């Protein structure tokens, strides 16, 4: 029962993160939304591990943690470079590739 | 005991919504720290004690400190806004949410170790035996991920000089 509700909470957190990622144009907030979504995924893994009484969920949480640490360090370097070069953090301003 | 889970879930949702709706970066980071701590409490209630500790130490500690450093490094934008960021009114919302969590942890300490989820024997033995047994390939892949992450962060984190920017 508790694990089902934890899964529902994970879905809600993931949706909040997705809405934040799609609606905010500041790349710092887009990064924060990515963090929220990664957290929701790890909550889903932990809930699954608790449901079946196995440790695999916690191990997937460890891997997600490693991924998040590597991603954040590289992405924050990119944020710093963008703020030096463009003097703004607006994602719409970075349109040099005419995407 | 299950009430604790729902209170922590409500705190997580409230703090997360405040993260994506806030204008100031430092306010959003404060709310995100509260959300991560509430999530750690949920992990504890689900029986994942080690994951709860890691969530606080690495997410709430290391990754959030990285974010705060970068926000502070973001040039003149940070200097002008710091006065308004550090007003005491800023701390009220996150402090209230954190107080709710503190009350829950105090109740858990007083009430003793009665988790709403039964922790089975295999989970008590810890994750490390399984991590370095069947999942050893994942550990190797994680190390292969962390080294490019380190090099990439070092390369991207340099400050660009004026002459290299012009060319």
Interface residues (C-beta under 8 A of the other chain):
Chain A: X1 X2 X3 X5 X6 X9 X12 X13 X16 X17 X19 X20 X23 X24 X26 X28 X29 X31 X32 X33 X35 X36 X39 X42 X43 X46 X47 X49 X50 X53 X54 X55 X56 X57 X58 X59 X61 X62 X63 X65 X66 X67 X68 X69 X70 X71 X72 X73 X74 X76 X77 X78 X79 X80 X81 X83 X84 X85 X87 X89
Chain B: X2 X5 X6 X9 X12 X13 X16 X17 X19 X20 X25 X28 X29 X32 X35 X36 X39 X42 X43 X45 X46 X47 X48 X50 X51 X54 X58 X59 X62 X63 X66 X67 X70 X71 X73 X74 X75 X116 X117 X118 X120 X122 X123 X125 X126 X127 X130 X131 X135 X138 X142 X145 X146 X148 X149 X150 X152 X153 X155 X156 X157 X159 X160 X165
